[in-house]
Amino acid sequence: MLKSPMKHHGAFFIRMCIIVSTLNKKAQMDIERIISELKVNSKPDFDKMELLKTYPEPVSRYLRYHLPNGIPDNTFGEIRLKGIIKLVNWSYFKSTLFTNPFRGFLWKANVKMGIIPVKGFDFFLYNQGAMNWKLFNILNVMKADGDDVSRSAEGRAKMEGIFFPHLLIHPKMEWEVISENEISVNWKIHREEHPVHLKIGNDGSLREIFLKRWGNPGGIKEFSYYNFGSYIEQEILYKGVIIPKKGNAGWWFGEKAYDDGEFFRFEAY
């Protein structure tokens, strides 16, 4: 007896739906595991206010400006961001950022490439970084991991850690005064050792963030260190802490090539 083609196709479709559902559940489990690791909230064994008193003037000016209501106790940050990101063309996104300066970050987002929905996440946790993006939440459009991706993601983790200034008050943070309006902070998550530079206003407000980050911007064949940074256009009081509200970010920061290297424009909401 001949089998009905409709039944055959129907069974195949059901199997594919089961496979896709299983893969999506695994991806969601991965996201939840990373977030739970980032949110581990251990009570510090030092007095943050006393430590803040030991910092030199430009550093303390920056931190006091951003902490008008005192120093929160939590050791991680979470914020929703929206804006546009340059993939093939500029595309709209809505996202959530989770960051812990001593563990890493996770950025999960929904992106609209025209009318086409793309969903996924980038992360760095301890010593591993990766990205995983899917079309219609099914087809892989960008998936990458490995040593170069992890090194680049670790540099980004240090940038994301700056988003919540109270997380930078820690004995392992090495602050340096570059000038009256430029300071740097350095710490190691895994192996990246380049400091993060912050340019600040006379009142302590944040204007720019940048560092040397491992990568291959523009599809350059050889990975190396390039200037990566963000211009902060506006700040906002969020849960007692002043954080960046609006800005842009990209490669070749501070150079003319930034016109091509800029790929991210964000706003906290």
C-alpha positions as CSV (number, residue, x, y, z in Angstrom):
1,M,0.0,0.0,0.0
2,L,1.3,3.4,-0.9
3,K,1.8,5.9,1.9
4,S,0.1,9.3,1.6
5,P,2.7,12.0,0.8
6,M,0.7,14.4,3.1
7,K,1.2,12.0,6.0
8,H,4.9,11.6,5.2
9,H,5.4,15.4,5.1
10,G,3.3,15.9,8.2
11,A,5.4,13.4,10.2
12,F,8.6,15.1,9.0
13,F,7.2,18.6,10.0
14,I,6.3,17.3,13.5
15,R,9.8,15.8,13.9
16,M,11.4,19.1,12.8
17,C,9.2,21.0,15.3
18,I,10.2,18.7,18.1
19,I,13.9,19.2,17.2
20,V,13.6,23.0,17.0
21,S,11.7,23.1,20.3
22,T,14.4,21.0,22.0
23,L,17.2,23.2,20.7
24,N,15.4,26.4,21.8
25,K,14.8,25.0,25.3
26,K,18.5,24.2,25.5
27,A,19.5,27.7,24.4
28,Q,17.1,29.1,27.0
29,M,18.6,26.9,29.7
30,D,22.1,28.1,28.7
31,I,20.9,31.7,29.0
32,E,19.4,31.1,32.4
33,R,22.5,29.3,33.6
34,I,24.7,32.2,32.6
35,I,22.4,34.7,34.2
36,S,22.3,32.8,37.5
37,E,26.1,32.7,37.5
38,L,26.4,36.4,36.9
39,K,23.8,37.2,39.6
40,V,25.7,35.4,42.4
41,N,25.6,38.1,45.1
42,S,28.4,37.5,47.6
43,K,28.6,40.0,50.5
44,P,31.9,41.9,50.3
45,D,34.4,41.5,53.1
46,F,35.5,45.1,52.9
47,D,33.9,48.5,53.6
48,K,33.2,50.2,50.2
49,M,32.8,53.6,51.7
50,E,36.1,53.5,53.4
51,L,37.8,52.2,50.3
52,L,36.2,55.0,48.3
53,K,37.9,57.5,50.7
54,T,41.3,56.2,49.6
55,Y,40.8,56.9,45.9
56,P,42.6,60.0,44.4
57,E,40.5,63.0,43.5
58,P,39.6,62.4,39.8
59,V,38.5,58.8,40.7
60,S,36.5,59.8,43.7
61,R,34.9,62.7,41.8
62,Y,33.7,60.2,39.1
63,L,32.4,57.7,41.6
64,R,30.7,60.2,44.0
65,Y,28.9,61.9,41.0
66,H,27.5,58.5,39.9
67,L,26.5,57.4,43.4
68,P,24.3,60.3,44.8
69,N,22.3,58.0,47.1
70,G,25.2,55.9,48.5
71,I,26.7,52.6,47.4
72,P,24.3,49.7,46.6
73,D,25.2,46.3,48.0
74,N,24.6,44.2,44.9
75,T,27.5,42.8,42.9
76,F,25.9,42.7,39.4
77,G,23.9,44.9,37.1
78,E,20.9,44.5,34.8
79,I,19.5,47.1,32.4
80,R,17.2,47.1,29.3
81,L,18.6,48.7,26.2
82,K,17.1,49.6,22.8
83,G,18.5,51.2,19.7
84,I,20.1,50.3,16.4
85,I,22.9,47.9,15.5
86,K,24.8,47.7,12.2
87,L,24.7,44.2,10.8
88,V,24.3,44.3,7.0
89,N,22.3,47.5,7.5
90,W,21.3,49.4,10.6
91,S,18.6,47.3,12.4
92,Y,16.4,48.0,15.4
93,F,16.9,46.0,18.6
94,K,15.5,45.6,22.1
95,S,17.7,43.9,24.7
96,T,18.7,43.2,28.2
97,L,22.3,43.4,29.5
98,F,23.5,41.5,32.6
99,T,27.0,42.3,33.8
100,N,29.3,41.3,36.7
101,P,32.8,42.8,36.3
102,F,34.5,39.8,37.9
103,R,32.6,37.1,36.1
104,G,31.5,38.5,32.7
105,F,28.3,39.6,30.9
106,L,25.4,38.4,28.9
107,W,23.5,40.5,26.3
108,K,20.3,39.0,24.9
109,A,18.4,40.8,22.2
110,N,15.6,40.7,19.6
111,V,16.7,42.4,16.4
112,K,14.6,43.3,13.4
113,M,16.5,43.1,10.1
114,G,13.8,44.9,8.1
115,I,10.8,42.6,8.7
116,I,12.9,39.6,9.6
117,P,13.3,38.8,13.3
118,V,16.7,37.7,14.6
119,K,17.0,36.5,18.2
120,G,20.1,35.6,20.2
121,F,22.8,36.4,22.7
122,D,26.5,37.2,23.3
123,F,28.2,36.3,26.5
124,F,31.5,35.9,28.4
125,L,31.6,33.9,31.6
126,Y,34.9,33.2,33.5
127,N,37.1,32.2,30.6
128,Q,34.7,31.4,27.7
129,G,32.9,33.7,25.3
130,A,30.5,33.0,22.4
131,M,27.6,34.3,20.3
132,N,24.5,32.5,19.1
133,W,22.0,34.2,16.8
134,K,19.0,32.6,15.0
135,L,16.6,33.7,12.2
136,F,13.0,33.2,13.2
137,N,14.5,31.5,16.4
138,I,15.3,28.5,14.2
139,L,18.1,29.0,11.6
140,N,21.6,29.9,12.7
141,V,22.7,33.2,11.2
142,M,25.7,33.8,13.5
143,K,27.3,31.4,15.8
144,A,30.9,31.7,17.0
145,D,33.1,30.6,19.8
146,G,36.8,29.7,20.3
147,D,39.8,31.4,21.6
148,D,39.7,34.6,19.5
149,V,36.0,35.1,20.2
150,S,36.6,34.6,24.0
151,R,39.4,37.1,24.1
152,S,37.3,39.7,22.3
153,A,34.3,39.0,24.6
154,E,36.5,39.4,27.7
155,G,37.4,42.9,26.5
156,R,33.8,43.7,26.0
157,A,33.0,42.3,29.5
158,K,35.3,44.9,31.0
159,M,33.6,47.6,29.0
160,E,30.1,46.4,30.1
161,G,31.4,46.4,33.7
162,I,31.7,50.2,33.6
163,F,28.0,50.5,33.1
164,F,27.4,50.3,36.9
165,P,30.0,52.4,38.7
166,H,29.3,51.0,42.2
167,L,30.7,47.7,41.0
168,L,34.1,49.3,40.4
169,I,34.7,50.0,44.1
170,H,36.8,46.9,45.0
171,P,40.3,46.2,46.2
172,K,41.1,44.3,43.0
173,M,40.3,47.4,40.9
174,E,43.6,49.2,40.0
175,W,42.8,52.9,39.4
176,E,45.2,55.3,37.8
177,V,45.0,59.0,37.2
178,I,46.0,60.0,33.6
179,S,44.9,63.7,33.9
180,E,42.4,65.8,35.6
181,N,39.7,64.5,33.3
182,E,40.9,61.1,32.4
183,I,41.3,58.0,34.6
184,S,41.7,54.3,34.0
185,V,40.8,51.2,35.9
186,N,42.2,47.7,35.4
187,W,41.3,44.3,36.7
188,K,41.6,40.7,35.3
189,I,38.6,38.5,34.7
190,H,40.6,35.8,33.0
191,R,43.7,37.0,31.0
192,E,43.0,40.3,29.3
193,E,45.1,43.0,30.9
194,H,44.4,46.2,29.1
195,P,42.9,49.0,31.3
196,V,39.6,50.7,30.6
197,H,40.0,54.4,30.2
198,L,37.3,56.9,31.2
199,K,37.1,60.5,30.2
200,I,35.1,62.5,32.7
201,G,33.7,66.1,33.0
202,N,34.7,68.6,35.7
203,D,31.6,67.4,37.6
204,G,32.6,63.7,37.3
205,S,30.1,62.9,34.6
206,L,31.1,60.2,32.1
207,R,32.0,61.3,28.5
208,E,33.9,58.4,27.0
209,I,35.0,54.8,27.7
210,F,37.7,53.0,25.7
211,L,40.3,50.2,25.7
212,K,42.4,48.0,23.5
213,R,40.2,45.1,22.6
214,W,41.1,41.9,20.7
215,G,39.2,41.5,17.5
216,N,39.0,41.6,13.7
217,P,36.8,44.6,12.9
218,G,35.5,44.9,9.4
219,G,36.4,41.3,8.7
220,I,40.2,41.9,8.9
221,K,41.9,38.6,8.4
222,E,44.3,38.8,11.4
223,F,43.0,39.3,14.9
224,S,44.8,41.9,17.0
225,Y,44.2,44.7,19.5
226,Y,42.3,47.7,18.2
227,N,40.8,50.8,19.9
228,F,37.2,50.1,21.0
229,G,35.1,52.5,22.9
230,S,31.9,54.4,23.5
231,Y,30.8,58.0,23.5
232,I,28.3,58.7,26.3
233,E,25.7,61.3,25.2
234,Q,23.5,61.2,28.2
235,E,23.3,59.7,31.7
236,I,20.3,58.8,33.9
237,L,19.6,58.0,37.6
238,Y,18.7,54.3,37.7
239,K,18.0,52.5,41.0
240,G,20.1,55.0,42.9
241,V,23.1,54.9,40.5
242,I,23.8,57.2,37.6
243,I,24.5,55.1,34.5
244,P,24.8,55.8,30.7
245,K,21.4,56.4,29.2
246,K,22.3,57.1,25.6
247,G,25.5,56.6,23.5
248,N,27.2,54.9,20.6
249,A,30.0,52.3,20.4
250,G,32.4,50.8,17.9
251,W,35.9,49.9,16.7
252,W,38.7,52.3,15.9
253,F,37.5,54.6,18.7
254,G,39.1,58.1,18.6
255,E,40.2,57.6,15.0
256,K,38.8,58.8,11.7
257,A,38.0,55.2,10.9
258,Y,35.4,55.2,13.7
259,D,33.0,56.5,11.1
260,D,33.1,52.9,9.7
261,G,33.8,51.2,13.0
262,E,30.7,52.5,14.8
263,F,28.1,49.8,14.9
264,F,26.0,50.2,18.0
265,R,23.7,53.1,19.2
266,F,21.9,52.5,22.4
267,E,19.4,54.0,24.8
268,A,18.5,52.7,28.3
269,Y,14.8,52.4,28.9
